[in-house]
Amino acid sequence: MKHYPYALLSVALMAWWSDAEAARSHSAATAITEAAQADASYAYSRKMVAERPELGVILQHFGYRSLSELDSRFVYSYNIDTGKVSARPIPKSSAANHEVSPQAFLGIANNTGGITDNGTDIVGYARTSVYCILGGAATNVGGYMANSHSRDPSNPSVLKWGTQDAGGSTTVNFAVLMAAGGAKNLSNRTVMETTHIAECGGEVQTVNKFRNWPPIRYSMVIDDTGSMEAQLAGVKGGLQSFIATQEQQGDEGRPKAYQLITFKDDFQQVLPPTSDAAQALAAVQGLTPSGGGACPENSIGAVNLALDGIESDESSMRTIILATDASPHDGSDINGVIARATQNGVRVNVMLSGDCATTAGAAASSNSGAGATPSQISSRVELKRLAEETGGIYFYSPNATAQEYAEQFEKILVESENPVDELKPDEPVSWLSGDAGSKKTLRIEVPAGTPLLRVIAYGGTGNLSLYLRKGAVATESLHDASSTRPGNSETVQIPAPPADTYYVTVVGAGAFADATISLHLGQ
């Protein structure tokens, strides 16, 4: 195996790492898991560069401080003989295994990996093999696995490092203890970072990957009655956009499974849980609104059907998305559903566009038409409670467009994978940083009788904007208040806000660093 002669460059690398240490951003205590992961990744990068200095050359060339900044959709190359550094997209046809075409490399490299659980441990593996057309093949794999209860995840004491075996490949295995509660226990959320290195002759290529455990299971519980035309169009558009984004990310992120249940007065499972995104999209695209003249529908029965399959699954994050324009059937045991979901750590998200109730202070506002039958259950009261008490998102808009439904449906899918942190009074979130176009959303719980809701951004450098919205995630186009002045000094506020969940979104109008966000509920 050939290595770049680093007698002189090693001094420069040490100075570069010292600069990186000083420049590195630190996360606030409210995001300790993210901070521990960032620190683990940074410490890992230092050890990997020590093992293979060629990686340091690649990082320096692109101005990166850590291997985590390498785009997993690209393969990065360093030619030891010529000193040339380059990056090429991994061909889409082979992205699953990260093969590198012979035209881009004097060989074919195959990089694979996975993360799962065996009931007691969270386990993973990473493997690299290479075939070199002119011989001289060599492979290495490095990596680490960490979660919030593993031993000192911010400074892994052992770098998993593998070298090529007799068969021409390198495999590294990982394991951390799984705490009680499986996927329900947030401390079990685990990240595995691996670096795959293949060498043919004088050319070294690398791919850096992140994989996460647990996977996530989306149970889509959809009202497909005749009055749901706009909502169904939104569900279809939102899922299509979400899946397209996931395909662009390759196998980064969290593995996903999709289930589809539809309901009117009865309910049925249209699609059992599947990890085939194309199959899930085809099932949703095949939905057509029909029937359902009476307004109350059996949404609670459909949610219970979803819970039946979820309760025994401790190896997945589980979330339900309920979309309807009707109240539940009278006599529905909503308290029982809340208890089941809460016990199993399942968030129930609700997209609501109608209400059959003529009692409980809620006038009928259903989209179900003149044939609606009055209900004793107000969907705006009880389905909102279902979402709030299970930690889900509640969205109510009887007149939203299909595009607005699509945006909200996609946001629920995204937030279910990465739950939104809560911003609390007297607990500012500090050291926020992001690139131009980046977004960070925080949740705010506003109690009744609050005289003023105010969110302030300040400090640091760069240019950010703030957007605030009641009841749904704020965006540049959908918000109740915004502040877009140059710099990081921004304020958004709502006088006498109704009690509800609010969302503030920090958007990078340009790159920004080390900003602080604080919440004030008062005068």
N, C-alpha and C positions, 0 to 999 in steps of 0.2 A: 504494500500500500504506500502510495506517495503522499507526502505531506508538504505543504508550503513551508519553505525555510523562514522561520519567524524570529530569528535572533534579534533583528532590529525592530520588527513590527510589534513584538511582544510588549515593549515599553509603551508604544503608542496605544496598544489595546488596554493596558492597565490605566493609563490616563483617561482613556475614553470611558471605561467603566466607572471611574471616580466621578467624572462629569455626569454620567447617567444617574448615579446614586443621588447626586445633589439635585438633579432636575426632576427626579421621579415624583409624581403626584401621590398624595396620601389621601385615602378615603376617610370620611367621618365615621365615628363610632356607630352611627345608625346604619352603616352598611359594612359591618365587620366581615361578613362572609366574602363580599367582593374584595375588600382590602386584603384578606388572607390569601385569596386566590391570586391577586395581583402580585403580592409579595412572593408567593410560592413560585409563580411563573418567572419573576425577575431573578430569584436565586437560582432557579433551574437554568435559565439562559446563561448565567455566569459559568456554571459548571459545564454546560455543553460546549461553550466556546473554549474552555480550558481543555476539554477532550479533543475537540476538532476545531482548531483555530480558523479553518476555512470559513466556518460559520460567522466568525467575527468580521471577516473581509466582506461577506455578503451584507451583514447588518450595516457596517460602516458605509458601504456603497450607496445604500438606499436611505441612509440617515436614520435608521431604526436603533432603538435602545434595547429591544427585547425580541426574542423569537416569536412571542405572541403577536407581534405586529406584522409578521409575514402573512400574506393572504393565502388561505388554505386552498384556494382555487388555482394557485400558481405553483409551478416548480421553479426553484431558483438555482442558478448554475454558476459555478466558478471554475474557470479553466486555469489550472496551476501553471501551465507552460506559457500562456499568453497574458495572464492576469485579467482576462475579460470576465465581467460579471453581468448576468442577464436574468430575465424572468420571462416565462412563457405561460400562457393559460394552459391548464390541463385540458386535453381534448374532451368535449362533452360526452362523446361516445364511450370514453373509458374513465370518466370522472369517478365512478363508483370505486374503482381500484387504483386510481391515480397512475395509470400506465403512462409512460412517456414514449412518444413515437420515435422510431429510429431516425427520422429526419431531424429531430431535435436533440438527439443524444446517440452516442455510439453504442447503443444497447437498449434494452427494454427493462424498465424498473416497475415493479408491482408492489404497491404499499397498501396494506390492509390493517384493520383493527376493529375492535368492538369493546363494548362495556355492558355488563349485565349483573345479575345477582344470582347466587346459588342458595338463597334462603338464610344463610348466616353471614356471608361476606359479599361485598361488592367487588367484582373481579373484572379485569380487562386484559387485553393483549394488543400488541402492535407487532407487525411483521413487515420486513422488506426483503425482497429478492431481486436480483438483477441478472440479466443475461447480456454479456458484452460481446459484440460482434468480433472484436479483435482480441478478446481475452482480457486478462487483468482485472477481473471483477472483484469488487469489495463492497461490503454493506455494513452499516451500523444502525442501531436504533437506540434512542435515549428517551426517557420520559419519567413522569411521576404521576401519582394519583393522590388527591387530597380532598377532605371535606372538613366541616367545622369541628368534628370530634376526633379526627385522626390525630396522631401524635405531631404536634407542632407543625401544622400545615403551612405556616408562613415561612418556615425554613427547613425544608425536607433534609433530613440528615443523610439520606441515601439516595443518590441518583441511580435509577435503574438504567444500566448501560449494557448493551449486548453487542457482540461481535459475530462475524460470519461463521456459520457452521460448515460442515463438510459438504452439505447440499447446496451451498451458495446463497443461503438466506440467513437473516437474523430475526429472532423472535424474543420479545421481552414480555413477561407476565406481571400483572399488578394485582394487589388485593388490599382492601381495608375492611375493618370490621363494620358490619351493619348493625346499628342500634335498633332497639325494639321499636316497632311501629312501621317498619318498612318505608315506603314512599310517603306515608302520612307524616313521618318525622322529618322536619325540615333539616335537622342536622345530618341526615343521610344524603343530602344532595351533594353529589360528588363530581369532580371534574378530573379528567385525565388528559394531560398534554403529552404529545409524543412528537419526536422529530425523526424523520426517516431520511437516511443518507445512503445514496448509491454512487459508486465510483467506477468509471470505465476509463482506463488509461490515466490521462491527466485531467479529466473533467469530473468535478464533484457536483452532484445535484441533491437538493433537499426539499422536502415538503414538511410543513409543520401543521399539526392537527390538534383540535380540541374535541373531546367527546364528553357527553354528560349523562349522568344517571340521576333520577329515574327517567324513563320515557314518559310521555304524556298521552292520555286517552281522552279524546273529545267525543262526548255523546251528544249529538245534535237531535233535539226533540222539537219537531217542527209541525205546526198546525198547517194542514194543506187544504183547508176549506176554501170555498169559492171566493171569499172576501180577502184572501191573503195574496192577491196577485203582486202588488208592489213589494210586499215583504219577502215573498219567495224570490222575486227577481233580485232583491238585495242580498239574500242568503247565498244565492248562486254566484253573484258577482263578488261578494266578500270572500267566499271560499276559494274561488278561482284565483283572485289576487293573492291570497295568502299562500296557496300552494305554489304559485309561480315564484313568489319570493323565496320559498323554501328550496325550490329547485335551483335557484341561482346560488344559494348558499352551499350546495352540495350536501355532504354528509355532516357538516358542522351542526352544532346545536343539539337539540334533544330529539331522539326518535319519536315518531308520532303514530297514533292509530286513530281511526275514525269509525264511529258508529252512527247510523241514521235510524231514527224512530219517528213515525208520523202518527198523527191522531186527528180524529173528528170526535164523534161520540164514543168511538172505540179507538184502539191504538194497535200498532203493529211495528215489528222490527223490519225495516226494509233492507238494511245492510248490517250484518254482524260486524264486530270490530275487525278492522283490517288496516294493515300498514301500507296498503297500496293506495297512494294518493289519487292516482288516475281513476281507480275503481270508485273511490269515495266521491270524487267530483262528478263522475258519470251518474252515480245514483242520485245526487242532489240535482243535477241538471235535468234529470228525468222527472222531477216532481212537477205536477200540474195542479192548479187550484180547482177544486170541484166540490159540490155538495155543501152540507153543513148549514142548512137554513136556520136552525135554532142556535142562538148565540152561545150559551154555555157549552163548553167542550171538555173532553176528558184529559186535560193537560196533566193533572196530578196522577192519573193512572199511567200515563206515558212516562212521567218522571220516575214513578215507582218501578216501571219496567227497566229503565236505565239503571236504577240503583240495584236491581236484582243481580245484574251482571257485574257491577262495580264492587260490591261488598267483599267479594272473595279475592279481589285483585290488589295485593299489597305491593306489587312490583311496578306500579304506574302512578304518576300524578293523574288525578281524575277530575274532569270538569264537565258539567252539563250546560248546554246552551238551549234555553227554551224560548221559542219564538211563537207568539200568538197574538190575536186581536180579541180574545174572548176571556170571560171569567171561567174559572173551574166549575165543574158540576157542583150543584148544591150537595152538601154532605161530604165533600172531599176532605180527607184528613190531612190538612196542610201542616198541622203541628207534628204529625207523625212523619211526614216527609222531611221536615226540617230536622227532626231528631235523627233520622236515618242518615241524612247527608252530613250533619255535623259530626256524628259518631265516626263516620268513615272518612272524614276530611275531604269531602266533596263540595266544591263550590258550584252553586246553581246560579247561572247568569240568566237574566230575563230581558228579552226584547219584546216590549208590549206596545200595541197600537190600538187597543180598544178595551171597553169595560161594559159588561152587560148589566151591572148593578143599578137598581133604582132606589136602593136603601143605603144605609151606613154613610149617608152624606155624600154619595157619589152618584152624580147623574149619569144616565146611560150615555156612553160615547163610543159604542162599538162600531166597527167598520162592517159589521155583519149584515147591515141592511134592514129593511122594514120588517123582515120576518124574525127579528131578534126576540128571544124570550127573556123576560126579566129574570135576574138572578139575585139570590140573597147574598152572594159572595162578590165583593168588589175586587176585581183583578188589580186595580191600582193600589189597593190596600194590602191584600193578601199575597200577591205575587211579588210586590215590592218587599214585603217582610221576608218572603222566602229567599230572595236574593241577598238582602242585607244580613240576615241572621246566619247565612251559610258563607258569608264573605265574598259573594259574587257581585257582579255589576248589574245595576238596574238601569234600563233605558226605556223611557216612555215618550212616544211621539205619534199621535194618531194621524198626522198629516205629513209625515216624512216622505221624501222621495225614495225611489229605489236606490239611488246613489248614496243617500244618507244612511239607509239601512245597511248597504254594503260596507260602508266605512265603519259603522259601529260593529257589525258582525266580525269584520277582520280585526278590529281593535280588541274585541273580546278574545279571539283566538290568540293574539299576540300576548295580551296581558295574562292569559291563563298559563302560558309557558313561563312568563317572567312577571310574577305578581308585583303590583305597584306598591312601593314603600309609602308609609304614611308620614306626612309632615305634621308635626305637633307644635302647639304653642310652646315657646321657651326651649325648643329643641331644634335649633337651626341645623341644616345640612350644609356642611362646608366642603371645600376642596373639590367642587364640581368642575369638571373640565370636559370639553368636547370639540369636535371638528365642526366646520361649517355644515349646516344641515342636520346635525345630530339632534336627538330629542331625548329628554328625560322627563318622565311624568311622575308626579307625586300626588297622593290621595289626601284629602282633607275632610275630616268629619266635623260638621258645623252643628252645634246644638241649637235648640229653640231659644229664642230670645237674644241671640247674638246681635249687638248693635252694629258691628262693622267687621267685615272679613277683609283683611289686607295681607298681601304677600309681597315681600320686598326681596330684591336681589341686589347684591353689592359686593365690592371687593374683587380682587384678582385683575386679570387683564383680558383684553379681547372685546367681543361684542355678542351679547345674547339678547333674546327677547322672551317675554313672559306672556302666556295665554291662560286664562282662567275660565272654567265652565262648570255649571251646575249639572250634576246627574250623569255626565258622560265625559269621556276624555276630550280635553281641549285640543284643537288644532289651529293652524293658521287661518282656516276658513270657517271653523265652527267654534265660537267662543262667546262668552258673555262680557269679558273684559280683556284688554291687551295692553302691553307696554312695549314699544319698539324703538326706543331712543337709542342713539349711538352709545356704545360702551356697555358696561355691566350694571349700571345703576338703573333699576327698573322697579315700578310699583304697579300692582293691579289690586283693585278693591271693589267690593260690592256692599253698599249700605244696607242694613237690616236684611241680611240674607235669610231666606227660608231655611229651616232645618233640613239638611240633606248631605249627601256626599258630593264634594266638589273635587275637581282635578285641575292642577296647575301643571302646565307643560313648559319646560325650559328648552328653547330652540336656539341652536347656534346660528345666529345671523351671520357670524363669521366664526373663526376659531376662538375659543375662550378657555381660560384656565383659572383655577383656584377661586372660583366664585362661591358665595354663600347665599343660601335661600332661607328666609325666616318667615314665620307665620304669626300674625297678631289677630286675636279675636277680642275686640273691645272698642274703645273710643278711638 
